[in-house]
Amino acid sequence: MASIDLAERISRWRTYRKLSQAALADLLGLSAGAIGNWEHGSAAPTAKNLQALVDALDVPMPTFWGR
């Protein structure tokens, strides 16, 4: 199986949970633009934001990474 990058994982999990970028941003206390930047690979979440992201998406970190 091909490796999926961070941007693609964020986008796939967000859409799987049926959240818009704006809705996810609200859950994280961030802007929708920040989520868009993560999903386009022009920025990456900090470790703190990555943990908040997987918590908001209700997915364990190993599952998020496909393990």
C-alpha positions as CSV (number, residue, x, y, z in Angstrom):
1,M,0.0,0.0,0.0
2,A,1.3,3.4,-0.9
3,S,2.3,5.8,1.9
4,I,-0.2,8.5,2.7
5,D,1.2,11.8,3.8
6,L,0.0,13.9,6.7
7,A,-2.0,16.3,4.6
8,E,-4.0,13.4,3.0
9,R,-4.6,11.8,6.4
10,I,-6.0,14.9,7.8
11,S,-8.3,15.4,4.9
12,R,-9.5,11.8,4.8
13,W,-10.2,11.6,8.5
14,R,-12.0,15.0,8.5
15,T,-14.3,14.0,5.6
16,Y,-14.8,10.5,7.1
17,R,-16.1,12.3,10.3
18,K,-18.3,14.5,8.0
19,L,-16.7,17.7,9.3
20,S,-16.1,20.8,7.2
21,Q,-12.8,22.6,7.6
22,A,-14.6,25.3,9.4
23,A,-16.3,22.9,11.8
24,L,-13.0,21.1,12.6
25,A,-11.3,24.5,13.0
26,D,-14.0,25.5,15.6
27,L,-13.4,22.3,17.5
28,L,-9.7,23.1,17.6
29,G,-9.9,26.8,18.2
30,L,-8.2,27.6,14.9
31,S,-9.1,29.1,11.6
32,A,-10.5,27.2,8.7
33,G,-7.5,28.5,6.8
34,A,-5.1,26.7,9.1
35,I,-6.9,23.4,8.4
36,G,-6.8,24.1,4.7
37,N,-3.1,24.8,4.9
38,W,-2.6,21.4,6.7
39,E,-4.6,19.6,4.1
40,H,-2.7,21.2,1.2
41,G,0.6,20.5,2.8
42,S,1.7,24.2,3.0
43,A,1.8,24.0,6.8
44,A,1.8,21.2,9.4
45,P,0.2,21.1,12.8
46,T,2.4,21.3,15.9
47,A,2.6,18.2,18.1
48,K,0.1,19.8,20.4
49,N,-2.3,20.6,17.6
50,L,-1.9,17.1,16.1
51,Q,-2.9,15.6,19.4
52,A,-5.9,17.9,19.6
53,L,-6.7,17.0,16.0
54,V,-6.9,13.2,16.6
55,D,-8.8,13.8,19.8
56,A,-11.4,16.0,17.9
57,L,-11.6,13.3,15.2
58,D,-12.0,10.7,17.8
59,V,-9.3,8.4,16.4
60,P,-6.4,6.9,18.3
61,M,-3.0,8.2,17.1
62,P,-1.8,4.8,15.8
63,T,-5.0,4.4,13.8
64,F,-4.6,7.9,12.4
65,W,-1.2,6.9,11.1
66,G,-2.5,3.6,9.7
67,R,-0.9,1.3,12.2
